[in-house]
Amino acid sequence: MTVAPTGSSESGLSAVLSTHGSRALTDVTVSDFSPVAGAAIATLVVSSILLPITLRMLRARNVVDIPNQRSLHSAETPRGGGIALAFGFAAGLLVSGPFMWPIWLSTLGYAGLGAWDDLKSRSALWRLSLQTLIAIASSLWLVLALNKPVATFVIGALLLISSVNAVNFMDGINGISALHAIIWGVAYCSLFWFLELPEYIPLAAVLAVIGMAFLPWNIPRARMFLGDSGSYLIGGALGSLALLGLLAAAPIAALCPLAIYAADTGAAVTRRLGAGEKLTEAHNTHVFQQLVAIGWSHSRTAATTAGFTALTAGLGILSLGRTALIQGLVLVLVLLICTVYLQLPRTLKIYKARTIEGD
């Protein structure tokens, strides 16, 4: 398979999907995946070098999260580890070649926006406005490059904004974002391998590597937080990958990896709106917050949440190439898994109460 030529990302991107499904999997050669290895190695090396440097810089500038009554950590912790990861992401971009640069650059734009907020807090309206501008530009470019209906970019923009904010909302305990970055990266690598779209795999591989590079710094004890720079970076990459899968006519597999975060964030937002609370204020209604409140450790909670996400992502991959009936069953299973996840804190509280009564 031929990778899109330099300087013609739009025409190359259209060509990728126009040939999708017409090639046998054996037509995908090792050379198709050389950008994947290069991007992954570059990201890992640069991120690993810069993370300790970034930690010292954040401490020197006193860029720290100070615990409050709703915090799930007890010590002042530097925030902004995503700054180092953004440079690692940029290294992956340079090594992977010019294909889809606007997608990569928009993700870096989100990271830059988050870094600015880490270093000097901005208003929620200001952040949302810039998130929207980046999402519109990125989605519009992708839709036009793939010759999709222009109105489709609205769906893409909403998906990008939702992903960025969902990851940011859920980044509240040690390890949860890094573990999810790994799972999401692996899931989308698998999706695009199955779809015979190796050009998309470097972005997914870099997402997984970002999670691997940061995980030792954040679990079991957090020496540093991702900050908005990291959560925006991961959320931007996640939204872009989901949108690419969606436009490649694999909606179930593309969206299933987002199911748990969508369910948790959606449920929390719905509860808060119903209670008349401001969405910009701190709260403790997410499932992971409730699990920590009943005594679970950060590691256990993060691993459990990641396990649910891995399950829904895996079901999405298994739906590829299946009949409509099987795909429908997969959707039902994913909805059931999301329901079980949302009810987990309540179920554990009931079990704990009955155990105490039994004693």
Secondary structure by P-SEA (a helix, b strand, c coil): ccccccccaaaaaaaaaaacccccccccccccaaaaaaaaaaaaaaaaaaaaaaaaaaaaacbbbbbcccccccccccccaaaaaaaaaaaaaaaacccaaaaaaaaaaaaaaaaaaaaccccaaaaaaaaaaaaaaaaaaaaaaacccccaaaaaaaaaaaaaaaaaaaccccaaaaaaaaaaaaaaaaaaaaaccccaaaaaaaaaaaaaaacccccccccccccaaaaaaaaaaaaaaaaaaaaacccccccccaaaaaaaaaaaaaaaaaacccccccccccaaaaaaaacccaaaaaaaaaaaaaaaaaaaaaaccccaaaaaaaaaaaaaaaaaaaaaaaaaaaaaaaaaaac
